[in-house]
Amino acid sequence: MKDTRIQKAIADAGYTSRRKAEELIAAGKVKVNGHPAEIGMKVDVRKDIITINGEEIPSGIGEKLWYVALNKPRGFVTTTSDEMGRKTVMDLVTDIPARVYPIGRLDRNSEGLILLTNDGSFANMIMHPSGNIQKTYRVTVRETGIEEKLIKLSEGVKIDSGFVRPVSVTVLEENEERTVLQFVIAEGKNREIRKMCEAVDLTVIRLKRTSIGIVRLGMLQQGKWRELTKEELTGLHNLSKKGISGEQTPKKNAGKKPQNGSKPQGKPAAAKPAKPTMKFARRP
């Protein structure tokens, strides 16, 4: 029965997000049973053959759902294939007996934690901004004595995608040659931390993602992967629910009239951005 829109079928297969699927369809890269697909057309995921760039995507029906944490080394591209022939993260998970896809991006020169799955709904939950699943990075910069620059970062900076600021930025270590920072960000747009650092004249020499929500990189070796635990999956779902409900919860007193002769309250003053935490880790 043709009851699933084509872009949803592609997303549910874990290939990419619905928005990206629509872009692929509009570019003529998607076919259904050998015929060009159209945005919004309905398919039967049990019978119809969907291909992207000539490659068939699995329906995912009846397959085991995989939720994988990978420690990506530098030099690998976070994509399923690369036209330039560069190494991709897929080269590191060839022993997984299912077609999994990376959730989000981590640029070629960065390293650390990446999640992969063949569950499209899970991937959309992790990537959607409303889930507010925070990501933590260990960032080494060449400059020292950078307190003023960190204050600018905490107040927010303008990059090509707009005005951004980290949830927090903390000094972990500082010596004569470098400063090690911990960034926590909510969305993780393309090269966001590198662009924020560039905006305040900080030179990033190493960038490593150490956590996504409650999932920690821990002692996972570079180039190796592991399955997420039930506790981690439950924790990620709970974080996503809190993020969505937090944005949708109205203020208790919104729209109420003042009582007992009290004066109506105007808009609350915008909170000033907190200065970055300047906590120094003890060096060995």
Contacts in CASP RR format, 6 or more apart in sequence:
PFRMAT RR
TARGET T0000
AUTHOR 0000-0000-0000
METHOD contacts of the structure
MODEL  1
MKDTRIQKAIADAGYTSRRKAEELIAAGKVKVNGHPAEIGMKVDVRKDII
TINGEEIPSGIGEKLWYVALNKPRGFVTTTSDEMGRKTVMDLVTDIPARV
YPIGRLDRNSEGLILLTNDGSFANMIMHPSGNIQKTYRVTVRETGIEEKL
IKLSEGVKIDSGFVRPVSVTVLEENEERTVLQFVIAEGKNREIRKMCEAV
DLTVIRLKRTSIGIVRLGMLQQGKWRELTKEELTGLHNLSKKGISGEQTP
KKNAGKKPQNGSKPQGKPAAAKPAKPTMKFARRP
1 44 0 8 1.000
2 42 0 8 1.000
2 43 0 8 1.000
2 44 0 8 1.000
2 48 0 8 1.000
3 42 0 8 1.000
3 44 0 8 1.000
4 12 0 8 1.000
4 42 0 8 1.000
4 43 0 8 1.000
4 44 0 8 1.000
4 45 0 8 1.000
5 40 0 8 1.000
5 41 0 8 1.000
5 42 0 8 1.000
5 43 0 8 1.000
6 21 0 8 1.000
6 25 0 8 1.000
6 30 0 8 1.000
6 32 0 8 1.000
6 37 0 8 1.000
6 38 0 8 1.000
6 39 0 8 1.000
6 40 0 8 1.000
6 41 0 8 1.000
6 42 0 8 1.000
6 43 0 8 1.000
6 50 0 8 1.000
7 18 0 8 1.000
7 21 0 8 1.000
7 22 0 8 1.000
7 25 0 8 1.000
7 39 0 8 1.000
7 40 0 8 1.000
8 18 0 8 1.000
9 43 0 8 1.000
9 45 0 8 1.000
9 50 0 8 1.000
9 59 0 8 1.000
10 16 0 8 1.000
10 18 0 8 1.000
10 21 0 8 1.000
10 24 0 8 1.000
10 30 0 8 1.000
10 50 0 8 1.000
10 52 0 8 1.000
10 57 0 8 1.000
11 17 0 8 1.000
11 18 0 8 1.000
11 21 0 8 1.000
11 120 0 8 1.000
11 123 0 8 1.000
11 124 0 8 1.000
12 45 0 8 1.000
12 60 0 8 1.000
12 120 0 8 1.000
12 121 0 8 1.000
13 50 0 8 1.000
13 57 0 8 1.000
13 58 0 8 1.000
13 59 0 8 1.000
13 60 0 8 1.000
13 118 0 8 1.000
13 120 0 8 1.000
14 100 0 8 1.000
14 101 0 8 1.000
14 117 0 8 1.000
14 118 0 8 1.000
14 119 0 8 1.000
14 120 0 8 1.000
14 123 0 8 1.000
15 21 0 8 1.000
15 52 0 8 1.000
15 57 0 8 1.000
15 80 0 8 1.000
15 101 0 8 1.000
16 24 0 8 1.000
16 101 0 8 1.000
17 123 0 8 1.000
17 124 0 8 1.000
17 127 0 8 1.000
18 124 0 8 1.000
21 30 0 8 1.000
22 39 0 8 1.000
24 30 0 8 1.000
24 52 0 8 1.000
25 37 0 8 1.000
25 38 0 8 1.000
25 39 0 8 1.000
26 39 0 8 1.000
28 36 0 8 1.000
28 37 0 8 1.000
29 52 0 8 1.000
29 53 0 8 1.000
30 36 0 8 1.000
30 37 0 8 1.000
30 50 0 8 1.000
30 51 0 8 1.000
30 52 0 8 1.000
31 37 0 8 1.000
31 50 0 8 1.000
31 51 0 8 1.000
31 54 0 8 1.000
32 41 0 8 1.000
32 43 0 8 1.000
32 48 0 8 1.000
32 49 0 8 1.000
32 50 0 8 1.000
33 48 0 8 1.000
33 49 0 8 1.000
34 49 0 8 1.000
34 51 0 8 1.000
37 50 0 8 1.000
43 50 0 8 1.000
45 59 0 8 1.000
45 60 0 8 1.000
45 61 0 8 1.000
46 59 0 8 1.000
46 61 0 8 1.000
49 56 0 8 1.000
50 56 0 8 1.000
50 57 0 8 1.000
51 57 0 8 1.000
57 99 0 8 1.000
58 98 0 8 1.000
58 99 0 8 1.000
58 118 0 8 1.000
60 118 0 8 1.000
63 98 0 8 1.000
63 118 0 8 1.000
64 98 0 8 1.000
65 117 0 8 1.000
65 118 0 8 1.000
65 119 0 8 1.000
65 122 0 8 1.000
66 96 0 8 1.000
66 98 0 8 1.000
66 100 0 8 1.000
66 116 0 8 1.000
66 117 0 8 1.000
66 118 0 8 1.000
66 119 0 8 1.000
66 227 0 8 1.000
67 115 0 8 1.000
67 117 0 8 1.000
67 119 0 8 1.000
67 122 0 8 1.000
67 227 0 8 1.000
67 228 0 8 1.000
67 232 0 8 1.000
67 233 0 8 1.000
68 93 0 8 1.000
68 96 0 8 1.000
68 100 0 8 1.000
68 115 0 8 1.000
68 116 0 8 1.000
68 117 0 8 1.000
68 225 0 8 1.000
68 226 0 8 1.000
68 227 0 8 1.000
68 228 0 8 1.000
69 113 0 8 1.000
69 114 0 8 1.000
69 115 0 8 1.000
69 215 0 8 1.000
69 217 0 8 1.000
69 220 0 8 1.000
69 225 0 8 1.000
69 226 0 8 1.000
69 227 0 8 1.000
69 228 0 8 1.000
70 89 0 8 1.000
70 92 0 8 1.000
70 93 0 8 1.000
70 113 0 8 1.000
70 114 0 8 1.000
70 115 0 8 1.000
70 116 0 8 1.000
70 220 0 8 1.000
70 223 0 8 1.000
70 224 0 8 1.000
70 225 0 8 1.000
71 111 0 8 1.000
71 112 0 8 1.000
71 113 0 8 1.000
71 114 0 8 1.000
71 217 0 8 1.000
71 220 0 8 1.000
71 221 0 8 1.000
71 222 0 8 1.000
71 223 0 8 1.000
71 224 0 8 1.000
71 225 0 8 1.000
72 78 0 8 1.000
72 89 0 8 1.000
72 92 0 8 1.000
72 106 0 8 1.000
72 110 0 8 1.000
72 111 0 8 1.000
72 112 0 8 1.000
72 113 0 8 1.000
72 114 0 8 1.000
72 222 0 8 1.000
72 223 0 8 1.000
73 111 0 8 1.000
73 112 0 8 1.000
73 222 0 8 1.000
73 223 0 8 1.000
74 108 0 8 1.000
74 109 0 8 1.000
74 110 0 8 1.000
74 111 0 8 1.000
75 86 0 8 1.000
75 87 0 8 1.000
75 108 0 8 1.000
75 109 0 8 1.000
76 86 0 8 1.000
76 87 0 8 1.000
76 88 0 8 1.000
76 89 0 8 1.000
76 91 0 8 1.000
76 92 0 8 1.000
76 108 0 8 1.000
77 86 0 8 1.000
77 87 0 8 1.000
77 88 0 8 1.000
77 89 0 8 1.000
77 108 0 8 1.000
78 88 0 8 1.000
78 89 0 8 1.000
78 102 0 8 1.000
78 104 0 8 1.000
78 105 0 8 1.000
78 106 0 8 1.000
78 107 0 8 1.000
78 108 0 8 1.000
78 114 0 8 1.000
79 88 0 8 1.000
79 89 0 8 1.000
79 90 0 8 1.000
79 102 0 8 1.000
80 88 0 8 1.000
80 90 0 8 1.000
80 101 0 8 1.000
80 102 0 8 1.000
81 88 0 8 1.000
81 90 0 8 1.000
82 88 0 8 1.000
86 108 0 8 1.000
89 102 0 8 1.000
89 114 0 8 1.000
89 116 0 8 1.000
92 223 0 8 1.000
92 224 0 8 1.000
92 225 0 8 1.000
93 100 0 8 1.000
93 116 0 8 1.000
93 225 0 8 1.000
96 116 0 8 1.000
96 225 0 8 1.000
98 118 0 8 1.000
99 118 0 8 1.000
100 116 0 8 1.000
100 117 0 8 1.000
100 118 0 8 1.000
101 116 0 8 1.000
101 117 0 8 1.000
101 118 0 8 1.000
101 123 0 8 1.000
102 114 0 8 1.000
102 115 0 8 1.000
102 116 0 8 1.000
103 114 0 8 1.000
103 115 0 8 1.000
103 116 0 8 1.000
103 117 0 8 1.000
103 122 0 8 1.000
103 123 0 8 1.000
103 126 0 8 1.000
103 127 0 8 1.000
104 114 0 8 1.000
104 126 0 8 1.000
104 127 0 8 1.000
105 190 0 8 1.000
106 112 0 8 1.000
106 114 0 8 1.000
106 209 0 8 1.000
107 190 0 8 1.000
107 191 0 8 1.000
107 194 0 8 1.000
109 207 0 8 1.000
110 207 0 8 1.000
110 208 0 8 1.000
110 209 0 8 1.000
111 206 0 8 1.000
111 207 0 8 1.000
111 208 0 8 1.000
111 209 0 8 1.000
111 222 0 8 1.000
112 208 0 8 1.000
112 209 0 8 1.000
112 210 0 8 1.000
112 217 0 8 1.000
112 222 0 8 1.000
113 209 0 8 1.000
113 210 0 8 1.000
113 211 0 8 1.000
113 212 0 8 1.000
113 215 0 8 1.000
113 216 0 8 1.000
113 217 0 8 1.000
113 220 0 8 1.000
114 209 0 8 1.000
115 126 0 8 1.000
115 212 0 8 1.000
115 215 0 8 1.000
115 228 0 8 1.000
116 225 0 8 1.000
117 123 0 8 1.000
125 131 0 8 1.000
125 236 0 8 1.000
125 237 0 8 1.000
125 240 0 8 1.000
126 133 0 8 1.000
126 212 0 8 1.000
126 236 0 8 1.000
126 240 0 8 1.000
128 240 0 8 1.000
129 186 0 8 1.000
129 187 0 8 1.000
130 243 0 8 1.000
130 244 0 8 1.000
130 247 0 8 1.000
131 239 0 8 1.000
131 240 0 8 1.000
131 243 0 8 1.000
131 244 0 8 1.000
132 186 0 8 1.000
132 239 0 8 1.000
132 240 0 8 1.000
132 242 0 8 1.000
132 243 0 8 1.000
132 244 0 8 1.000
132 247 0 8 1.000
133 186 0 8 1.000
133 212 0 8 1.000
133 213 0 8 1.000
133 236 0 8 1.000
133 239 0 8 1.000
133 240 0 8 1.000
134 167 0 8 1.000
134 184 0 8 1.000
134 185 0 8 1.000
134 186 0 8 1.000
134 213 0 8 1.000
135 184 0 8 1.000
135 185 0 8 1.000
135 186 0 8 1.000
135 188 0 8 1.000
135 209 0 8 1.000
135 211 0 8 1.000
135 212 0 8 1.000
135 213 0 8 1.000
136 182 0 8 1.000
136 183 0 8 1.000
136 184 0 8 1.000
136 209 0 8 1.000
136 210 0 8 1.000
136 211 0 8 1.000
136 213 0 8 1.000
137 182 0 8 1.000
137 183 0 8 1.000
137 184 0 8 1.000
137 185 0 8 1.000
137 193 0 8 1.000
137 207 0 8 1.000
137 208 0 8 1.000
137 209 0 8 1.000
137 210 0 8 1.000
138 172 0 8 1.000
138 180 0 8 1.000
138 181 0 8 1.000
138 182 0 8 1.000
138 206 0 8 1.000
138 207 0 8 1.000
138 208 0 8 1.000
138 210 0 8 1.000
139 180 0 8 1.000
139 181 0 8 1.000
139 182 0 8 1.000
139 183 0 8 1.000
139 193 0 8 1.000
139 197 0 8 1.000
139 204 0 8 1.000
139 206 0 8 1.000
139 207 0 8 1.000
139 208 0 8 1.000
140 178 0 8 1.000
140 179 0 8 1.000
140 180 0 8 1.000
140 181 0 8 1.000
140 204 0 8 1.000
140 205 0 8 1.000
140 206 0 8 1.000
140 207 0 8 1.000
141 178 0 8 1.000
141 179 0 8 1.000
141 181 0 8 1.000
141 197 0 8 1.000
141 202 0 8 1.000
141 203 0 8 1.000
141 204 0 8 1.000
141 205 0 8 1.000
142 177 0 8 1.000
142 178 0 8 1.000
142 202 0 8 1.000
142 203 0 8 1.000
142 205 0 8 1.000
143 149 0 8 1.000
143 179 0 8 1.000
143 201 0 8 1.000
143 202 0 8 1.000
143 203 0 8 1.000
144 174 0 8 1.000
144 175 0 8 1.000
144 176 0 8 1.000
144 177 0 8 1.000
144 178 0 8 1.000
144 179 0 8 1.000
145 174 0 8 1.000
145 179 0 8 1.000
146 179 0 8 1.000
146 202 0 8 1.000
147 278 0 8 1.000
149 200 0 8 1.000
149 201 0 8 1.000
149 202 0 8 1.000
150 169 0 8 1.000
150 171 0 8 1.000
150 181 0 8 1.000
150 275 0 8 1.000
150 276 0 8 1.000
150 278 0 8 1.000
151 275 0 8 1.000
151 276 0 8 1.000
152 200 0 8 1.000
153 165 0 8 1.000
153 166 0 8 1.000
153 169 0 8 1.000
153 196 0 8 1.000
153 197 0 8 1.000
153 200 0 8 1.000
153 276 0 8 1.000
154 165 0 8 1.000
154 166 0 8 1.000
154 168 0 8 1.000
154 169 0 8 1.000
154 273 0 8 1.000
154 274 0 8 1.000
154 275 0 8 1.000
154 276 0 8 1.000
155 165 0 8 1.000
155 273 0 8 1.000
156 163 0 8 1.000
156 164 0 8 1.000
156 165 0 8 1.000
156 196 0 8 1.000
156 273 0 8 1.000
157 163 0 8 1.000
157 164 0 8 1.000
157 165 0 8 1.000
157 196 0 8 1.000
157 199 0 8 1.000
157 200 0 8 1.000
158 164 0 8 1.000
158 199 0 8 1.000
159 192 0 8 1.000
159 195 0 8 1.000
159 196 0 8 1.000
159 198 0 8 1.000
159 199 0 8 1.000
160 195 0 8 1.000
161 189 0 8 1.000
161 190 0 8 1.000
161 192 0 8 1.000
161 195 0 8 1.000
164 189 0 8 1.000
164 192 0 8 1.000
164 196 0 8 1.000
165 196 0 8 1.000
165 273 0 8 1.000
166 183 0 8 1.000
166 184 0 8 1.000
166 185 0 8 1.000
166 193 0 8 1.000
166 196 0 8 1.000
167 184 0 8 1.000
167 185 0 8 1.000
167 186 0 8 1.000
168 182 0 8 1.000
168 183 0 8 1.000
168 184 0 8 1.000
168 274 0 8 1.000
168 276 0 8 1.000
168 277 0 8 1.000
169 181 0 8 1.000
169 182 0 8 1.000
169 183 0 8 1.000
169 184 0 8 1.000
169 276 0 8 1.000
169 277 0 8 1.000
170 181 0 8 1.000
170 182 0 8 1.000
170 276 0 8 1.000
170 277 0 8 1.000
170 278 0 8 1.000
170 279 0 8 1.000
171 179 0 8 1.000
171 180 0 8 1.000
171 181 0 8 1.000
171 276 0 8 1.000
171 277 0 8 1.000
171 278 0 8 1.000
171 279 0 8 1.000
171 280 0 8 1.000
172 180 0 8 1.000
172 181 0 8 1.000
172 182 0 8 1.000
172 279 0 8 1.000
172 280 0 8 1.000
172 281 0 8 1.000
173 179 0 8 1.000
173 180 0 8 1.000
173 280 0 8 1.000
173 281 0 8 1.000
173 283 0 8 1.000
174 180 0 8 1.000
174 280 0 8 1.000
175 283 0 8 1.000
178 205 0 8 1.000
180 281 0 8 1.000
183 193 0 8 1.000
185 192 0 8 1.000
185 193 0 8 1.000
193 204 0 8 1.000
193 207 0 8 1.000
194 204 0 8 1.000
194 207 0 8 1.000
197 203 0 8 1.000
197 204 0 8 1.000
198 204 0 8 1.000
208 217 0 8 1.000
209 217 0 8 1.000
210 216 0 8 1.000
210 217 0 8 1.000
210 218 0 8 1.000
211 217 0 8 1.000
212 236 0 8 1.000
213 235 0 8 1.000
213 236 0 8 1.000
213 239 0 8 1.000
214 231 0 8 1.000
214 232 0 8 1.000
214 235 0 8 1.000
214 236 0 8 1.000
214 239 0 8 1.000
215 228 0 8 1.000
215 232 0 8 1.000
215 236 0 8 1.000
220 226 0 8 1.000
228 236 0 8 1.000
257 264 0 8 1.000
258 264 0 8 1.000
258 265 0 8 1.000
END
